[in-house]
Amino acid sequence: MRMTIGVDIGGTKVAAGIADSEGRVRDVVTHPTPFGDGEALADVVGGAVRELRDGHADGAVAAVGVGTAGFVDADRATIVLGANLGLAEEPFKERLRRRVDLPVVVENDANAAAWAEVRFGAGRGSGHVVCVTLGTGVGGAVVMDGELQRGRYGVAGEVGHYRVVPFGRRCGCGNHGCWEQYASGRALVGEALDLARAEPKRAERMAQLAGGEAEDIQGREITAAAMEGDEGALSCFRAVGEWVGLGLADLAAILDPELFVIGGGVSDAGDVLLGPVRDSFARHVTGRSTRRLAEIRIAELGSRAGIVGAADLALR
């Protein structure tokens, strides 16, 4: 069986692994991500590829797929803008191809992870899927008729940056009122901190889990407290879940998918998150009394989705 290497480039870590045609991954290696230097990044990724190829027969690895944070052009070759990598107009495909002497495909990391879920995870068997990643921000990807939708210039699916509140909270993208300001992991923490300041008793359990200091509360403490049934933490998930469901309802009006797949760190809360999201979605979606509602599921592949998706896209 011929294999491909999938690479997931994040702001702090490069993770790479060998994957087969069934999405099974082995021999994962990780290295720190260099910042602001395309040549150095290509050296790190090229070294990881060579490390993974050692011990395999010549020709066993067919190609390399790279999923990277940032905007990638329509030719799947250039990192147009990778703010978290310190890169712009970076010809990464060519740099890496020279180092590994294999076919290379470069893709946005959210697209790669979404493709993995559609092929091998929560979205398998579905042809119309919107994947939404709730992390520090909100990422997304769209698959329609079984095809990844990249847009004319390669940057479709940036759902976190459509605006849900005109002139709302300032976003790092430069606009105001973007969805990720209300529906992300950062927004969840913001809800907890606001609660701790306004009603300290209701945030007491989250503060305990954070070592006793309310200002140190992070997503993991909110999730842990919510899983225990703590009402303060549950209220934070209800607030964010309302915004997530509202945003999904708007996306359903535009894209009409059969399935939404929710991933990212916030999704670790499982049904604690899904309950409020599904309730909000059902209340806000247009035509709710007559239309068939999309399903909403939690992603299945976790941290390896980027590797799996990038590896599979390299075959296409």
C-alpha positions as CSV (number, residue, x, y, z in Angstrom):
1,M,0.0,0.0,0.0
2,R,1.4,3.4,-1.0
3,M,1.4,6.0,1.7
4,T,1.5,9.8,1.9
5,I,3.0,12.1,4.6
6,G,0.7,14.6,6.1
7,V,2.1,17.7,7.8
8,D,0.1,20.0,10.1
9,I,1.9,23.4,10.6
10,G,0.6,25.4,13.5
11,G,1.8,28.6,15.1
12,T,4.0,26.7,17.7
13,K,4.4,23.1,16.4
14,V,4.9,21.2,13.2
15,A,3.4,17.7,13.4
16,A,3.9,15.2,10.6
17,G,2.9,11.5,10.1
18,I,2.7,8.8,7.6
19,A,-0.9,7.9,6.6
20,D,-2.4,5.1,4.4
21,S,-5.4,5.4,2.1
22,E,-7.7,4.5,5.0
23,G,-6.7,7.4,7.1
24,R,-4.6,5.5,9.5
25,V,-1.6,7.4,10.9
26,R,1.6,6.2,12.3
27,D,5.2,7.4,13.1
28,V,4.2,10.9,14.1
29,V,7.0,13.4,14.7
30,T,6.8,16.9,16.0
31,H,9.2,19.9,15.9
32,P,8.9,23.6,17.0
33,T,7.6,26.0,14.3
34,P,10.2,28.7,13.3
35,F,8.6,32.1,13.0
36,G,9.0,34.5,10.1
37,D,11.4,32.5,8.0
38,G,10.1,30.4,5.0
39,E,13.4,28.7,4.4
40,A,13.7,27.7,8.0
41,L,10.2,26.3,8.0
42,A,10.9,24.3,4.8
43,D,14.0,22.9,6.5
44,V,12.0,21.8,9.5
45,V,9.2,20.2,7.4
46,G,11.7,18.7,5.0
47,G,13.6,17.2,7.9
48,A,10.4,15.7,9.3
49,V,9.6,14.2,5.9
50,R,13.0,12.6,5.6
51,E,12.8,11.3,9.2
52,L,9.5,9.6,8.4
53,R,10.7,8.1,5.1
54,D,13.7,6.4,6.8
55,G,13.0,2.7,7.1
56,H,10.5,2.6,4.2
57,A,11.4,1.3,0.8
58,D,12.0,3.8,-2.0
59,G,8.7,4.7,-3.6
60,A,6.6,3.7,-0.6
61,V,5.7,7.4,0.1
62,A,3.9,8.9,-2.9
63,A,3.5,12.5,-1.9
64,V,3.4,15.1,0.9
65,G,0.4,17.1,1.9
66,V,0.8,20.2,4.1
67,G,-2.0,21.8,6.1
68,T,-0.9,25.2,7.3
69,A,-2.4,28.1,9.3
70,G,-3.2,31.0,7.1
71,F,-4.5,31.8,3.6
72,V,-3.3,29.5,0.8
73,D,-3.7,30.5,-2.8
74,A,-6.0,28.7,-5.3
75,D,-3.0,26.8,-6.8
76,R,-2.4,25.2,-3.3
77,A,1.2,26.4,-3.5
78,T,1.7,29.7,-1.8
79,I,1.0,30.8,1.8
80,V,-0.5,34.2,0.9
81,L,-0.8,35.3,4.5
82,G,0.2,33.3,7.6
83,A,0.0,35.8,10.4
84,N,0.7,33.3,13.1
85,L,3.7,32.1,11.1
86,G,5.1,35.5,10.3
87,L,4.8,34.8,6.5
88,A,3.4,36.5,3.5
89,E,3.5,35.5,-0.2
90,E,5.6,32.5,0.8
91,P,6.2,30.0,-2.1
92,F,6.2,27.1,0.3
93,K,5.3,24.3,-2.2
94,E,8.4,25.0,-4.3
95,R,10.7,25.4,-1.3
96,L,9.6,22.0,0.2
97,R,9.5,20.2,-3.1
98,R,13.2,21.0,-3.7
99,R,14.0,19.5,-0.3
100,V,12.0,16.2,-0.5
101,D,11.8,15.4,-4.2
102,L,8.2,14.4,-3.9
103,P,4.9,15.9,-5.2
104,V,3.7,18.5,-2.6
105,V,0.2,20.0,-2.0
106,V,-0.3,22.9,0.4
107,E,-3.7,23.5,1.9
108,N,-5.3,25.6,4.7
109,D,-5.2,23.7,8.0
110,A,-9.0,24.0,8.6
111,N,-9.7,22.7,5.1
112,A,-7.4,19.8,5.7
113,A,-9.0,18.9,9.1
114,A,-12.4,19.2,7.6
115,W,-11.5,16.9,4.7
116,A,-10.3,14.3,7.2
117,E,-13.6,14.4,9.1
118,V,-15.6,14.1,5.8
119,R,-13.5,11.2,4.6
120,F,-12.8,9.3,7.8
121,G,-14.6,11.0,10.8
122,A,-17.9,12.4,11.9
123,G,-18.8,13.5,8.3
124,R,-18.1,10.2,6.5
125,G,-20.9,9.3,4.2
126,S,-22.2,12.9,3.9
127,G,-21.6,15.1,0.9
128,H,-22.7,18.5,2.2
129,V,-20.8,19.3,5.3
130,V,-19.8,22.5,7.1
131,C,-17.0,22.0,9.6
132,V,-16.5,24.7,12.3
133,T,-13.5,24.7,14.6
134,L,-14.0,26.4,18.0
135,G,-10.6,27.2,19.3
136,T,-8.9,30.5,20.3
137,G,-10.8,31.8,17.2
138,V,-13.3,30.2,14.9
139,G,-12.2,28.4,11.8
140,G,-14.2,26.6,9.1
141,A,-14.4,24.7,5.9
142,V,-17.2,23.8,3.4
143,V,-17.6,20.6,1.5
144,M,-20.4,20.5,-1.1
145,D,-21.3,17.6,-3.4
146,G,-18.3,15.9,-1.9
147,E,-15.9,18.6,-3.0
148,L,-13.9,20.9,-0.8
149,Q,-15.0,24.5,-1.6
150,R,-11.9,26.8,-1.8
151,G,-13.3,29.8,-3.6
152,R,-11.8,31.6,-6.6
153,Y,-8.8,32.8,-4.6
154,G,-8.4,29.9,-2.2
155,V,-9.6,31.5,1.0
156,A,-13.3,30.4,1.2
157,G,-14.6,29.0,4.5
158,E,-13.4,31.7,6.9
159,V,-16.6,31.6,8.8
160,G,-15.2,33.1,12.0
161,H,-14.9,36.4,10.2
162,Y,-18.4,37.0,9.0
163,R,-20.0,39.7,11.1
164,V,-22.9,38.8,13.5
165,V,-22.9,42.1,15.4
166,P,-22.6,45.3,13.3
167,F,-19.9,47.5,14.9
168,G,-19.5,44.9,17.7
169,R,-16.4,43.7,19.5
170,R,-13.1,44.5,17.8
171,C,-11.6,41.4,16.0
172,G,-7.9,40.7,15.3
173,C,-8.8,40.7,11.6
174,G,-9.4,44.4,11.8
175,N,-13.2,44.3,11.6
176,H,-15.7,44.5,14.4
177,G,-18.4,42.1,15.4
178,C,-17.0,38.9,13.9
179,W,-18.6,35.6,14.9
180,E,-15.4,34.4,16.6
181,Q,-15.6,37.2,19.1
182,Y,-18.8,35.6,20.5
183,A,-18.5,31.9,19.7
184,S,-14.9,30.9,20.3
185,G,-12.7,29.6,23.2
186,R,-11.7,33.2,23.9
187,A,-15.3,34.2,24.1
188,L,-16.0,31.3,26.6
189,V,-13.2,32.5,28.8
190,G,-14.5,36.0,28.6
191,E,-17.9,34.8,29.8
192,A,-16.3,33.1,32.8
193,L,-14.2,36.1,33.7
194,D,-17.2,38.4,33.4
195,L,-19.1,36.1,35.7
196,A,-16.3,36.0,38.2
197,R,-16.2,39.8,38.4
198,A,-20.0,40.2,38.6
199,E,-21.0,37.2,40.7
200,P,-17.8,35.7,42.3
201,K,-19.8,32.9,44.1
202,R,-21.1,31.5,40.8
203,A,-17.5,31.3,39.5
204,E,-16.1,29.8,42.6
205,R,-15.6,26.2,41.3
206,M,-13.9,27.4,38.1
207,A,-11.6,29.6,40.2
208,Q,-10.7,26.6,42.5
209,L,-9.8,24.5,39.5
210,A,-7.6,27.4,38.3
211,G,-5.6,27.4,41.5
212,G,-7.7,29.8,43.4
213,E,-7.4,32.8,41.2
214,A,-10.4,33.7,39.1
215,E,-8.3,35.7,36.7
216,D,-6.4,32.5,35.8
217,I,-9.5,30.7,34.6
218,Q,-9.0,29.1,31.1
219,G,-11.1,26.9,28.9
220,R,-10.0,23.6,30.6
221,E,-11.2,24.8,34.0
222,I,-14.6,25.9,32.5
223,T,-15.0,22.6,30.8
224,A,-14.0,20.6,33.8
225,A,-16.4,22.5,36.1
226,A,-19.2,22.2,33.5
227,M,-18.7,18.4,33.3
228,E,-19.1,18.3,37.1
229,G,-22.5,20.1,36.7
230,D,-21.3,23.4,38.0
231,E,-24.1,26.0,37.2
232,G,-21.7,28.9,36.7
233,A,-19.7,27.0,34.1
234,L,-22.8,25.7,32.4
235,S,-24.1,29.2,32.1
236,C,-20.9,30.1,30.2
237,F,-21.5,27.3,27.7
238,R,-25.1,28.3,27.3
239,A,-24.1,31.8,26.4
240,V,-21.5,30.7,23.9
241,G,-23.7,27.9,22.6
242,E,-26.4,30.4,21.8
243,W,-24.0,32.4,19.6
244,V,-22.7,29.2,17.9
245,G,-26.2,28.0,17.1
246,L,-27.2,31.4,15.8
247,G,-24.2,31.5,13.5
248,L,-24.9,27.9,12.3
249,A,-28.5,29.0,11.5
250,D,-27.2,31.8,9.3
251,L,-24.8,29.4,7.5
252,A,-27.6,27.0,7.0
253,A,-29.6,29.7,5.3
254,I,-26.7,30.3,2.8
255,L,-25.3,26.8,2.3
256,D,-28.0,24.3,3.4
257,P,-25.7,21.5,4.5
258,E,-26.9,18.2,5.8
259,L,-24.4,18.2,8.6
260,F,-22.4,20.6,10.8
261,V,-19.2,19.1,12.4
262,I,-18.0,21.0,15.4
263,G,-14.3,20.6,16.4
264,G,-11.6,22.5,18.3
265,G,-10.9,22.7,22.0
266,V,-14.3,24.0,23.0
267,S,-15.9,20.9,21.5
268,D,-14.2,18.8,24.2
269,A,-17.2,19.6,26.3
270,G,-19.3,17.3,24.1
271,D,-23.0,17.4,25.0
272,V,-22.5,20.3,27.4
273,L,-21.8,22.4,24.3
274,L,-24.0,20.5,21.8
275,G,-27.2,20.9,23.9
276,P,-27.2,24.7,23.8
277,V,-26.0,24.8,20.2
278,R,-28.7,22.6,18.9
279,D,-31.4,24.5,20.9
280,S,-30.2,27.8,19.5
281,F,-29.9,26.5,16.0
282,A,-33.4,25.1,16.0
283,R,-34.8,28.5,17.3
284,H,-32.9,30.7,14.8
285,V,-32.8,28.7,11.5
286,T,-35.0,30.2,8.8
287,G,-38.0,28.1,7.8
288,R,-37.6,26.0,10.9
289,S,-41.2,24.8,10.9
290,T,-41.0,23.4,7.4
291,R,-37.4,22.6,6.5
292,R,-35.3,19.6,7.3
293,L,-32.7,20.6,9.9
294,A,-29.1,19.8,9.5
295,E,-27.5,17.5,12.0
296,I,-24.9,18.8,14.4
297,R,-22.1,16.5,15.5
298,I,-18.8,16.7,17.4
299,A,-15.6,16.0,15.3
300,E,-14.1,12.6,15.9
301,L,-10.4,12.7,14.8
302,G,-9.1,15.2,17.3
303,S,-5.5,16.5,17.0
304,R,-4.6,14.2,14.1
305,A,-7.3,15.5,11.7
306,G,-4.9,18.0,10.1
307,I,-2.3,15.3,9.4
308,V,-4.9,12.8,8.0
309,G,-6.6,15.4,5.8
310,A,-3.4,16.8,4.4
311,A,-2.1,13.3,3.6
312,D,-5.4,12.4,1.9
313,L,-5.5,15.6,-0.1
314,A,-2.0,14.9,-1.4
315,L,-3.4,11.9,-3.3
316,R,-6.0,14.2,-5.1
